[in-house]
Amino acid sequence: MNDDSNNAYYVYGFTRAGPGPESVDGMVPSGGIDEQHAPFFHSIGKVAAVLNVVSQAEFCGPAGEANLQDLAWLAPRACRHQAVIEQVMRRGPVLPARLGTLFSSLASLETYLRENEDAISRFLERVSGHEEWAVKGLLDAARAEAELLARARAGKEGSFSTAPGLAYLQEQSLRIKVKQELDDRLAEVSNGLLEDLHSLASEVCERRILSRETTGEERDMVLNWAFLVPRTGLADFRGRIERANSDQKLCGLTFELSGPWPPYSFNPVLEREVAPEVDISEDG
């Protein structure tokens, strides 16, 4: 590979250098961010970077900025980025880089790796034998409130005033209590599940709640967790989610499990003095 000024080195992530059962010795990833150049590995000490040669203009400058705002250009590259990381994950632990992480030269990448080799190695050891799994809670708030309100009304049957003004005030008071009960029940169910799942996982991370516009759901996202789960304990972890959904302790609340994902949620903070020239983060 040359360090042509028109080229840059696109980094997918970092993994273990050989030798060893979880190293990338002999592995040749397929695909690539631009479908023109094959991914390859570049090792420094105990760490190997998974990278690609790309045209710098595709990611930098006016043309690059336009590309990164164009979903038709960005979406397939995000899928290719993910596909390469998943290939490496099947061989061993990986520290995934964010979409659009570039280095201008192999020399700058090597400096970065030397500065961060120990931190990256510790992270790879930490996630070895584990997978990231996402758990999202989705709530049909209207359905949940309607059921709680119906129960509350049944419990108050015969006690409502026949005077319209007073009956209205009683109804409003009941609705306020139901909203508070919904909040309390949601917290109780969520905290109970979190405690159970945390006992089955090595680590947990709370992620930001996404809007309906982002998720495309008609229900509200009420929780968004990431767990670092030992592969040996995945069946128990999955079973606990299934039980939570079958128990239906709160009408209208369901939990969705997805994965395995690259362990983005647990990435360490690395030294930034010799950071990539371009680091375009994705919010996933």
Buried (B, 14 or more C-beta within 10 A) or exposed (E): EEEEEEBBBBBBBBBBBBEEEBBBBEBEBEBBBBEEBEBBBBBBEBBBBBBBBBBBBBBBEEEBEEBBEEEEEBEEBBEBBBBBBBBBBEBBBBBBBBBBBBBBBBEBBBBBBEBBBEBBBEBBEBBEBBBBBBBBBBBBBEEBBBBBBEEBEEEEEEEEEEEEEEEEEBBEEBBEEBBEBBEEBBEEBBEEBBEBBEEBBBBBBEBEBBEEEEBEBEBBBBBBBBBBBBEEBBEBBBEBBEEBEEEEEBBBBBBEBEBBBBBBBBBEEBEEEBBBBBBBEEEE
